[in-house]
């Protein structure tokens, strides 16, 4: 059994304005054109008598104030893919047709949803939330489902005005019968063939189907015969199914440019919402979002939003993007915004502890992401000790976030533990007495008449520790001492044998 | 008869209302109850031991208060404040949750810190201005993912910001610690605990100028560098100083000097013994 979802107003709805200026759409007449021919009109324009396939000039004569929009096929395709992802929840076999059809094979999904009615009501609910105009019908074959949906949508591709209205919720048995009563003009055939059929006096599909196949082939050609067979399910009709893409890319082009940062919030929200859905369907996780904003002066702003959490939610995504956006100034109105997410990784959901301690803090790194988003990636870092003799090389900054999981230590195997222990021991032996703060660069101090002077006087209070190593990169020959300042601070200072000078290197805090 | 009945019922209603209101008030952290003074609870929900018995004794909560801001007023940076706080970090680093340091005055040095607590919990944030520091600290405190947040602030009265931070600390139930210059001790502050720290000869003097749960004004002497007694000052004649001869005739090359230094280098010169930790 096939389900057909038809979007009669696709060219109009794919353009961004449809969702935000709902009110304007009802009150003013809008038409979408392609090559100066109208391909889609809103209900208001339709009531004024503007029809599909009319020329642009004719439309202007009927209503000089009509708003004409250019069709954007790239955006239409994007929009269809986005909706296909939604319908993907109902069946893996979806065919997307650029004219605005989704043909869905649902016979194997019926058991999952209980019944056809439940599936249809669920799908209708989901699609209604998207605020789109659509028509859902079922049929025995993909082509018949498609015909029913065009018929019920009340809009024919040709200018047939009188269409026989039929009741919905028909049973499958009389579906085929109903097909007999549909007008010939509905058939998805070249116009020439339809004219040929009409010229013989055939008005209904049933009348055509009654003719022997041989006669049809002779009179109207191979295509008509094949089409008719596919329509009635007498001939296999294999379809190419939709498959979600490997990475996420969506671009929104605005018809009315956006002047304020606040105005960008809606498209950002929409794109992240789409991304979240995409990731959920693919069971993937992305590490960074790439945003690109292009303004009317052909400048582009692009930035990356880094994520360290395993799952992205609409709220955190929008918040982090906004924080990043605050760092840029918009010089001209924004015309388009695009979101790309490549390098998707498999989602691995860690098992959470069932009985967590009550006083525990949540294991989340959202706050780190937020700080990095506003202050830059380098503003936030972690420390790591390295086995280096030179003091300034023994401490390393790392910008990626290690998990603060207390249980991770317990999972490590015994050998790992032993190695860790040995390493720790080595490190501890290595650290005899080290300052908590280390200056970025050693600060030279004066030595005059047996006194060290640096904003006051310093007195050596310890014995020396000699560090001479690292000759293969940079020679180091230093004698380190601990010195007490007048104000009570303990400093780590050294005498450099190469430079022959005294320096301060850190503070014991 | 009926009126008296209604009177009594309304009385009982109001009394039950009042008692529930009192109960609500008592649940709030900022209300001090005299009855709790003599039974200092070691509730980890309320406070965690400082790791220094002398200091714990003087604090009514017997430790650093949780879900509140503690303020350390320092005569200058680097007088043992990290030593004072390291027992708290050592304990918190065993639990989940990050320890965030915002705007430290110098670069924290891993080899020293790793002796005191687990480094994988430490997050360091460097900022360009005070406003950013406060914002970052507020985010960390309110996130409920940080067990402790340390914030260094300049010599400015930032009352409004501190109030914001104490609300964030209450929301995230973390230990918020603010380090500021001692010159601010006369300024009022919304911090729950305020301690002025000054170095004296061989020890640190702590004066508690405000604390939750009772009177303040206590003075504590702490020896934060107990290893000092193992340090033996090298006498002046052994200091490696620039010989006047070399300075005058600059004929000794640097390589030669380095070789000399290596030749005279004792195997390990180290009388410094790793101090016992708290």
Interface residues (C-beta under 8 A of the other chain):
Chain A: X357 X359 X360 X361 X362 X363 X364 X365 X366 X367 X368 X370 X371 X374 X375 X378 X379 X380 X381 X382 X383 X384 X385 X386 X391 X394 X395 X396 X397 X401 X402 X404 X405 X406 X427 X428 X430 X431 X432 X433 X434 X435 X436 X437 X438 X439 X440 X447 X450 X459 X460 X461 X462 X463 X464 X465 X466 X468 X475 X477 X479 X481 X482 X487 X488 X489 X490 X491 X495 X497 X498 X500 X501 X506 X507 X508 X509
Chain B: X44 X45 X75 X76 X77 X78 X79 X80 X81 X82 X83 X94 X95 X96 X97 X98 X100 X104 X105 X106 X107 X108 X109 X110 X111 X112 X113 X114 X115 X119 X120 X121 X122 X123 X124 X125 X126 X127 X128 X132 X135 X136 X139 X140 X142 X143 X144 X145 X146 X147 X173 X174 X198 X199 X200 X225 X227 X228 X231 X232 X233 X234 X236 X239 X240 X241 X242 X246 X254 X257 X258 X261 X262 X265 X266 X269 X270 X271 X272 X274 X275
